[in-house]
């Protein structure tokens, strides 16, 4: 009995734009081929949104805004909870769709991506009627209270590496807070977002509340960023594009949330549990083929244990099972696109040019099974902290390693990049761990674990990793405008105004 699932026609995901409660073609009729990164086979020809399509999506969101923003928070939450239930009821289909579109191993799509998506919608469904205002203690005779109002129409741009999960991270807090949305998934991986839109219609979301417009960043994305009637744009992607988003949003001073690149420092101290550190560090870099902004892509090893750690790490990395992501035994699938595969392989060439030692991988795997796919072997490179491969985000199954002598040097190496998103450290000494956590410049830090996320825990970074936060109460705050209301209860009129 084979463990490889058939590559079914499956239930066909929608392949049109979703605007004003209906699936429609792009106004100019354009489509883009969406392909399976395992073998290059065609999954769908999906409508490709241009600027004019974004404009009609914004009009739909504007028309829906008064009704949605006035909908009682409990009712908004009820619809988000129903959506979470619908995602769980269709979990196998969604996992299959995500795996075929992205190359995520099916065990991860089933075990992580889809459950986390449902959990995020459920979390914000529960928060919708619990996000409170406040009363400010002011001088006697006055009442000052603060309410949080929705921003209005928000634009959301979702990347290709975790499309279904990031769709929930964007939509959940925005909708719970009473905003309406124009969401642009990547043109490479639009299928799960379109299926989520279909499920939203099924459970009763009013038309126009959410609009999904797959398209190129240079066209649909740019129009979202510059549109005068969009009050906030939330972007997840590269630092280079994030800078352009920030500049474009200045056109109407819209609010901006940026979750950008990372170069996660993963420090292993000499008192760490090596077996636990090796296993956690492998997950930190090779999960989802390293295509994660929070990946632990820089191993920083204390000199005394570096050789022992790397011996175990490389031996385990050699056993990672590459292959068809629909095979339940596959641990690493293909990268999501040929263009990105070539980019990662180009960094292998950079490592060689800079004098780095490639101790494992550094190439596409051989064999007919990989001939038409976007595969790269697990790659391990000895590099100096100042080398490009230790400074620039590779975004693939590519980890550099270096050593340190003492705690101060470890922190200095960890902080010696432009990024500040996620990082990890491994030690049995909690005093050492707390000191390092305070010193590392990072929005998130994991101690004796890595890449843990939860809908209630703020996710985001600083520096070149962006600003603002996804998830939790921080996300709800960033999708609302606080309004202070002052009431003169029984205070006398100031003497200056008396006659």
N, C-alpha and C positions, 0 to 999 in steps of 0.2 A: 504493500500500500504506500503510495507516494506521499511525501509531506509537502510537495509543491502544489499549490492551488492552481486550478485551471485559470487561464487568463480570459475571463468570461466577457462576453458582450456586456454582462452585468445589467443592472438597471441603469439606463442611460441618464447621466447627469445632464441638467439643463446646459445648453450651449449658447444662450442668448444673454443679452444684458437684462438686468432686472430693474425696471424703472416704473414707479407709480403703481406697484402691485401687479405688474404684468411682465412676462418675458417678451422682449422685443429685439429686432435686429438693430444693428448700428445704422444710423441715418445714411451713411455712405455705402453701406452694404459690405464693409470690409470684415474679414475673419482672419484668425491666426491659427495655425496648426499646433495643437497641444499633443506632445509625444511622451511615450513611456521611456524614461531614461535607462531602463534595463536593456531594451532591445531596439529602441528607436521607432517602435510601431506607433501608428496614429491612434490617439485616443478620441479626439474630437476636433472639429473646426469651430472655434469659439468666436463669437462676435467681438470685434475690436472697437472699443469706444474711442471717439475723438472728442475734441473740445465741445462740439455742439451737443454730443450725447451727455457730457458732464453738465452742460447748461440745463438740459431738460430734466436731468436727475435733481439738480439743485432746485429747480422750480417745483418739482414734485415734493421735495423735502420741505420747502417753504410752505407749500399749501397744507402739508400735514402737521406742521409745527404747532399751530394754535391748539388743535384738538389733542395732540399727544402731550404737550406740556401741561395741559389742564387735566389730563387723565389722572385720577387719583393714584398716588404712588403705589398703593397696594395692588391696583389693577395692572399697572406696568410690571410690577414684580410677578404677578400671577402669570402673565404671558411669558416672561423669561423662564419661570419655573416649568411651564408647559413645554417650552422649547428644549430645556434640558432633558425632560422626559422623552421628547421626540428623538433627540440625538441618541439617547441610550437605547430606544426601541429600534433605531436604525444603525446601531453601532457597527455591525459587521460590514454593512454596505459602505458606510463612511470610511471605515478603516481600509477596505479594499480600494476605494476611490483615492484616498490619500496616498497609499502605497504605490499605486500605479502611476499617479501623477508626479510624486516627489522622489520615489526610490527609497523611502523609509522602509526598513524591514517591517513585515506585517506584525511581528510580535511587538514592536514599538508602537505602531499605529493603533493596535488593539489595546495594548497594555498601558500606554502613556498618553498619546495624542488625543484620542477620542474621549477617554475618561476625563482628562484634564479640561477638555472643551466643555463637556457637560457640567463639570464641577464649577467652572468659572461662571457660566450662565446661571447656575443655581445659586452661587454665592451672591451675585449682584441682584438676582431676583429676590433674595431674602433681605438684601440691604435697602431696596428701593423705598420702603416705608419706615426705615430706621435711621436714615441719614438726617440728623437733626440740625436745627439752627441753634442759636444761643442768645442769652440775655447778658448784656455787658453791664457790670456794676459801675454806674455813673453817679453824678451828684444828685442829691435829693430833689424831688419834684419832676424828674425826667425818667422816662423808660426808653432804653435803647436796646432794640433786638436786631439780630442778624438772621436773614433768610438766605438760602442758597437757590438761585434761579438758574435754569438751564441757559447755556450759552446761545443756543439756537441751532442752526444747521452746522454740522461739523463734517469735515472731510477726513477720511482715514485711509492711509496707504499701507498695505500689508505686504510683507516680503514673501519670498518663495520658499524659505527653508522650513517653516512650521506653519503653513497657511491656515489650516483649520483651527489650530490652537490660538494663533495670533488674531484670527477673526473674532474669537470670543473675548480675547483680552481687550480688543478695541470696542466692540459693540456693547459688551455687558455694562460697563459703567456709564457709557454715553447714553444708552437707552434708559437705564434705571434713573438717571438724573433728569430725564425729560427732553433730551435733545433728539433731533432727527439726523439721519446719517446719509452721506454719499461715501461709499466704500469702494476703493480700487484695489482688488487683489492683483498680484503679479500676473502678467500675461503668460508666464511660463506655467503657473500652477493655480488656475482660477477655479478648478472644478468643485472643490469642497466648499468654497464660499458661495458659489451659485446654488449648490444643493442645500446649504444652510438657509439661503434666502427662500428656497422653495418650502422648506420646513416651517419657516416663519410665517409664510402665507397660510400654510395648512393649520397652524395652531391659532391663527386669528389676529396677527399683527395688522393694523390698519395700513392701507396702501400709502406709499410715499414715506413711511417712517424710516424704512431702510431701502436704499437703492444701491445696486452692485454693478460696477462698470469696469470690467477688465480692460486694460489698455496699456500702452507704453507710458513710461514715466515722463518722457519728453513731450507727450501730447496730453493724455488724460490727467496724468499726475501734475503736470505744470498748470493746467487749467484749474484743478482743485486748489492748488497752492495760491494762485493769483485771483481766484474768483471773489468778487467784492461782497457777495452775499453769504460766504462761508465765514463763520466766526472763529473757528479753530481748526487747525490741521494737526493730526497726529501721524507721525511718520516713523516707521521702523525700516532701517536699511543701512547703507554704508555712510561713513562719515563724510565722504566727498559729496554725495548727493544731499545729505542733511544740511550742509552749508548752503547749498543752492535753495533748499526748501526755506531755510531761515531768511535768506535774502529776498526770495519771492514773496514771502508772507508779509513783508514790510509794506506791500502795496496798499493794504487797508489795515495795517497794524493788527492782523489777526493773531490770536494766541497760537503758540506752537509747542507741541510735545515731540521730543526727538529721542528715540532709542536707537543708538548707532553702534559703531563697531566696538570691538574689545580685543584685548590681548592678555587673557587671564593668566596671572601669575599663580603657580601651584607649587607651594613651598613644602618640602619634606625635610623635617628636622631629624637630628640623629637619635632622638628618643621616640620616634614614631613607631607604631605597629606597622612594620614593612609590608606584610601581606595585605592588610587593610588599605594601606596607602597605595600599593601597586594596583589593586583592584579598582579603587576609587579613581585613581589617576587615568587608568585605561578608559573608564566610562567618561571621565571629564573631557577627553579629547576625541575618542573614536565613536561615541554615541552620535547617531545621525551623520556619520561620515565626517565629523568635525565641523559640520555646517551649523554652527551656533555661535552667536556673538559672545556668549559666556563661556565658551570652551576653554578648558585649561591647557592652553597651547604653549605655555612656557613652564617647563619643569625646572625648578630651582632647588638643587639638592645639596644638603650639607655634606662636606667632603668625606667625613668618616664613613658614611653609609652609601655614598653615591654609587660605587661599583656594585655593591650587593643589590641595591635597588634596581639599577639598570639591567643587571643580569636577569632578575626576575621579570622586570617590565618587558624586555625584548623577547624573552622566551615565551611569555604569555601573548604578546602582540603577534608573534609568528603563528599562533594557533587560531587567531580570529577568523571566523568563517565568512568569506566573501561569497556573494552569489545572488541569485534571483531573490529579490525582496519578498516575493510571495511564498518562498520556502520558509516554513516555521523555524528551521534551524539556522537561517542566515542571521549573522550578527552585524554585518556591514554590507549595505547595498551600494548602488551607484550614486555618484554625485548627481545633482538634479538636472544639469544641462551640459551639453558638449562644451559650450563656451566656458563654463565654470571649471570643468575638468581640465581644460587646457590652461586655465589660469593657475590652478594648483600645481600642475606639472611644470609650469614656467617658474614657480618658486623653487622647485627642486633644482632647476638649472641655476637659479640665483644662489642657492646654498653652495653649490659646487664652485661657482665663480668666486665666491667670497672666502673660499677655503674651509667651509664647513665639512664635517664628516657625516655622510649619510650612512648610518649604521643599520638601517632597515628600510626597505621599500624604495621610494623615490621614482616610481614608474607605474605604468598601467600593468595590471596582471596579464600574463600570457594565457592563451587557450581560447578555443572557439566559443566557450560559454560567455566570454567577456568581450568578444570581438566587436559587437555592435552597441555596447553599453558605455556608460560614462564612469568607468571604474578607475580608482587609484588605490594602490596598495597602502596599508598602514605605514606611515613614514616617520622615522625617528632620526633627528639630526643633532649632532653635537655642534653648538654654535656659541659665539661670544655674545654677551648681552647687547652689544652695540650693532650686531649684524642686522641686515634688513629682515631676515627671516625671524629674528627675535624682536623686531620692532613693528613690523607691518602685519596686518591681519591677513592670514592666508585663507582661512575659512574652509579648511578641508582636513582630512585625516593626516595631519602634519604637526608634529610636536618637536620643538627644540628643547635642548637641555644644557644646563650649565651648573657650576658648583659655587658654593659659598663657604666661607670660613666661620663666620660668627653671625649673630642675630642682626646686628646693624648692617652688615653687608647684604644679608638676605632682603631686608626692607628696602635698601637702596636699589637693588636690582629690580625688585617688584615694582617700585615707583618710577623707574626710569623709562617710562613710555608715555605717549600722549594720552593713552586711554585710561579709563577708571570705571570699568563696569563691574566685573566679577573677579573673584580670586579665591584661592583656597589655601589651607595649611594643615599639616599633619603633625601632631605632637601629643604626647601624654601629659604635658605640663600645662595646666590651665592658666597659670600666671603668665607664662610665655605666650600662650594663645591670646589672652586678653590684651597684652601689650602690643602684639603684632596686629591684632584686629584694629586697634586704635591708630596704629601708625600707617597702615596700608591705605593708600588713596583709592577708594573703590566704593561704589554704591552698594555692593553686596559682597559678603564674605562667608565662606563655608569652612567650618572647622571639623576635621575628621569626617568629611563628606564632601560632595560637590554636586552642583546643578540641581539643588532642591528648590522647588518653586511651589507656591500655594496662592490661591486667589486672594487671600487676606494679607499677603506679605508684599510690600512695595518692591517693584522691579524697575531698575534703571541705574544710570551712572552719572559721571561727571567728566569734565574735560572733553576730549574728542569722542567720548562715549555718549554725549548728549546731555539733555536735561529734562526734568519732568519724570513722572513715575507712572508705570502701569500698575494695576491691581490695588486692592485694598481701599481704605478710606482716602488715601492720597489720590488715587485715580478719580474717585467721586468728586473730591474737591476741585480737581483740575478740569472737570467737565461742568463746573458751575461758576456763576458769578455771585460773590457774596454782596448782599445789599444791607446796609445799615439803615434802620428806620428809627427816628427819634420822635418821641411823643412827649409833649409838655403835659404832665399829669396835673400838677397843682403849683408849678413854680411861678413866681412873680415875673413880670416882664422886666428885662434889664432897664435900669434907670435912664440910660441914654435915649431910649425910644419913648419915654413918657412925655406927655405934654401937659 
